[in-house]
Amino acid sequence: MCVDFRVPVGLYIMRPMNPAADSTSARSGPRAQSFQAPQGDLAVLPGSGNPVLAQAIADCLDVPLVPCHAHIFSEGNVFVRVKENVRGRDVFVVQGVHYPVNDNFMELLFWIDALKRASAQSVTAVIPFFSYAKGDKKDEPRVSIRARVCADAIEAAGADRVLTMDLHSPQIQGFFSIPVDHLYARHTICKRVREMEIPDLVVCSPDTGFAKDAVDYAQVLDVPAVFGCKQRTGHDERAEVLEVVGDVDGKNVLVVDDFTITGGSLISVAELLKERGAGDIYAAVSHGVFSAGTAERIGNSVIKTMLITDTIETAFEPLPGNVEVVSVAPLFAAAIQSVHERTSVSQLFPDSRG
């Protein structure tokens, strides 16, 4: 399959992969960074994972996308080529690691390598959604810490910096010895929530793992927060919310999380909130992964409106009528501009965690 990344690409079939990891270099802390003043033009290159978001980012920056091309051979090999001179430029390659996860990840590595070999001054991997962030620890015998392996591979390919959004485990920033700029979608989402003018609102986390982030949402919206207690019994991506800690009787509730795959946790906590006397149930997640069948489940749920961002473009089915997409392109564009101009990215966030 040939793809010219000037238009959105469709869903293609992921073939199983079983790559072997080979990491022989020892770490002694963060890698020393040499300061370089901006040279040449800022360049944005769209990978096949996020062509629409990349175009929106480029529009915000008022720059054209770098022409590029990828070819996927019949046996699954990926070939990439940059069609424009990038020598001495700051290049930002926009490529999320979502379905097909391994294909998108390998393509990201190849783009980084191609740009470094083309003498780009710096290459920043802009990863709107880094799905392997879920593999952040060795919590079972004889398992891989997948996020660490991916971090090693991104560095080995030659990336100078990583720009990403709402990692499932923020400590993954420490897996890299290159700078990682971690963006948060909550201010973009909360802006839309305020526009909806929902009275008597309470923010709810579906589990304790997202409790601190739920408090951040609540602080931005200046409303109370409550918390769910979730139980997961295996790797089937389904979980049951057993209880809600906090008063929701007669309140409208916004359930927040960093991503949803099957919608199971969101739907479970929404139903429990209704049982506890809540009024309208809303939901907001940074990354709408939405595996096959999720759109229908969300559409048939008690969730009145669900907000997601545009970090993921692959869709198994059309989004249901109760799902609304808000764009984080302006936030990524502002961060890219700051990185290019060597100014602080943290200035984009009015709270201390940004």
N, C-alpha and C positions, 0 to 999 in steps of 0.2 A: 504494500500500500504506500502510495506517495502522498505526502502532505505538504502543502504550501501554507505556512502559518500567517496568512493574511486574512483568513476567514476562520470561523469556529470549526473545529473538527468534531466528528461524531464518535459515538461509543464503538470501540472495537474489542475483540475478544482477548482476554488475558490468558496466556499460556503458562502453565505451571513452571516455576523456576526453582532451582535449588543451588544457588551460588555458594561457593566456599569462601569463607573469610580468611584472609591471611594478613595478620597485623603483627609485624615484628619490631616496630619501633617503640622504644620506651618513652614514657612521658615524664617530664620534669617540671610541669606547670605550663602556664600559657606561653605560646610562642611569641617572641619579641616582634613587635610591629614597627616598621619604619614609616615615619610620617612622610607623605608625599602630597604636595599641593595639587589641586585639580589641574589636569592638563587635557586639552582637547575637549570633545563634546561628551555630554552624558548620553549613554546609549541604553535603550531598553530592548531586550530580545525576548520574543514570546515563544515559550515551549508549547508543545501540543496539549499540555494539561490545562493551561489557562490563557488561551488566545484572546478571549473576550475581556477578561480582567486586565491583561497586559495592554490591550488597546485602550481601555478606559484610563489606566495609569498614564500611558503615553499622552492621551488627550489632556489630562490634568497638567502634565508637565510641558505640554505644547512641543513635543518632539515626535518625529516619526519613528515607527518601529523599525528595528534592524531587519532587513530581509533575510530570511533563513529557510532552510529546507530539510526535511527528514524523510528517509525512506525506510520502511519496515519490510525486510525480505520475507519470503514465504516461510522460512524456518524460524523466524522470530528475531533475527539480528536487526539492530537499529543502526542506521547511518545518518549522521547529521552534518550539515554544512552551513557556515555563515557566508552569506552572499555579499558582504560589504566589508570594506577595510575598517578594522577596529583597533589598529595599532595606536597605542598611547591613550586610549579612551577608558573612561570608567564605565564598565558594562554591567548591567543588572539583568540577569536572566530569570524570567518569571516562569517557574515550573513547580507546581504543587505535586506532592506525593500522595495522590489519592487513586482511586480505581482507574485503570489497571495499575496497581501500586508499584509492582516491580518494573514494569515497562517504563512508567513515568520516572522512577528513581534512576534507572540506568540511563535514560535519556538526559536527565539532569547532569549526571556525571560526564557524559559525552559532550554536552554543551560547554561545561566548565573547561574540559580538556581542550576542546577546539578553540575556545576563546583565548586560553593561555598560550597555546601554540601560535595563535594569530597575533601575539604580542600586545594584547590588551593591557593597559596599565594596572587595572584591578578588575577582579570578577567577583560580584556579589551574587550569591545564590538566594533569590527571593522565593521562599517556599511558603505560599499562603497557608497550606495545610500539610503538616508533617505527620502522616498517619502512624509511622513507626515510633512516634513519641510514646505510644502506649507501652512499648517494650523497654521500660526504664530501669528495671531491677531484676535480680535473680530471686524470684519469690517461689520457685519450685525447683526440685533437684534437676540438674543436667539440662538447663534451658539457656538460651542465648540472651544476652542483654542487647537486643536488636538495635535500639536507638544508638548505642555506643558504636556498634559496627558501622551503622550508616554515617555517623559523625566522622569516624576514621576515613571512610571512603570519600566523603565530600572534601575533606582536607587533602587526602592523597591525590585527588583529581586536580587540585590546585586552587580551590576557592579561597579568596582572601577574607571573606566576610559572609555571614548568613543573616538574612532578614526574614523573620517568620512571624506568625500570629497565633496567640493563644495555644501554646504548647500544652498538651495534656499533663505533662509534668515539667514545670518550669526549671527544675534542677538540671534538665538535659542541656541547658546552656553550658554547664560545667563539663559536659562530655567533649566540648570543642576546645582547642587551644587557639582558635581564631575568634575575633569579636562576633558576638551574636546579639542582634537587636531584636528584642521581643516586643511585638506590638499587641495591644489589647483592643478588642472590638467593642467593649462595653460602652464606651462613650458614644460611638456611632449608633449602637442599638438603643441606648437610653435616650438619645435625641429623638428617635422615632417613637419611642414609648411615650415621651412627654407630649409629642404631637397628637397622640391618640387620646389624651386627656381622660385617662381611666381613673374614676374616683375610688376612694377607700382601697388603695392598692397595697399589697404585701408581696415581697419577693420571697421565693422559695427555692432552696437547693434540693435536688432529688436525693442527695446523699451527703455525708459529712466530708467527703473528698473535695467537694466544690463549695463548702461552707464559707471559706474566707472570701472566695470570689463573689458569692451571693451577697455577702456583707458589703463588698465594694459596689455592686449594683445598687443595693439599697441606699448606700451613702450618696451615690450620684443622684438617685431619684428622690432622696430624702423621705424614705418610707421604711417601715419595719421589715425585718427578715425572719423567716422560719426555716426549719430544716427537716428533711426527710431522712429516714433510716432505711437503707437499701440492702438487700441480700442477693448475692450472685452465687450460683451453685456450680458453675463450670465455665467452659469457653464458648457456650452457645449464644453469647451476646445478649441474653435475655436476663432481666433482673426483676425482682419484686420489691416494691417499696412497702415496708411493713407498718410504719408509723410516721406521723408528722409531729414535730416538737414545736409548739407555738399555737397561738389562737388565730384561726382563719374564719371563724363563724361570721357570716355576713360580709366577708371581705372579697374583693376581687384579687386574684393571685397571678403573679408572673413567675413561672417556673423557668429557671436559667441553668444552662450547662454549657460546657465547651463544645461538645459535639453530640450528635445522635446518629446511630447506625440503623437500628431497627425501630426506634421510637418506643421501645418497651418501657424504659424507665420513665420517660415523660408521660406516657399514657397511664402507667400504673400510679404515679403520684397524682396525676390530674383526677383520676377516679377516686383516689383516697381523699383528696381535698374536697371533692364534691360531697363525699360521705360525711366529712367533718363540717359541713354547712357553708362552704365557700360559694361565692357567686360565680362570676365568669372566670374561666381559666384561660390564661395566655401563656405562651412559651417563647423563649428566645435562646438560640444557640449560635455560637460563632460559626460552626462548620456543619452544614446539613449533608452528612455523608449519604444517608438514605439508600440502604441496600434494597434489593428487589422486594417489593411488597410493602415497603415502609410508607410510601406516599398514600396508598389506600388506607392503611391503618391510621395515619394521622388525619386524613380526610374524614374518616368515620368516627373519630374520637370526640371526647367532650371539650377538646381544646378549641376555643373560639378563633383565635388568631395565633399563628406561630411566625416568628421572625427568624430568618437566617441571613447570612451574608453571602457574597458572591465569591468566596474562596474556592468553591468546588463547582465545576461546570459539567462533569459527567453525571448524567441522569438516566436511571433505568426506566422510569416512567415520568410522565408530566407531573409537575407539582400540583397538589390539590388546591382547591380554591381558598382554603384557610391558611395557606402558607404565603408569606410575603418576603421578598428578597430586598435587603438594603445593601448598598455598595460600600465597600471599604477601599475602593480605588483612591479616593482623595487622601486617606490616611497613609496608604502605601506610597503614594506620590510624594507626600510631604516628607516621609521618612527617607525616601530615595534622594530627594533634594538636599536634605540635611547631611546625609552620608557623602554625597558628591561635593558639597560645599564645606565639609569638615566642621559642621556645627553639631550641637547636641541634639540627639534624637529624643531624649527624655523631656525636652521642652514641649513635646506634643501632648504630654499627659499632665493634667492639672493635679493629679493625686500622687502620693509619694511612691506608689508601687509601679508607676509608669516608666 
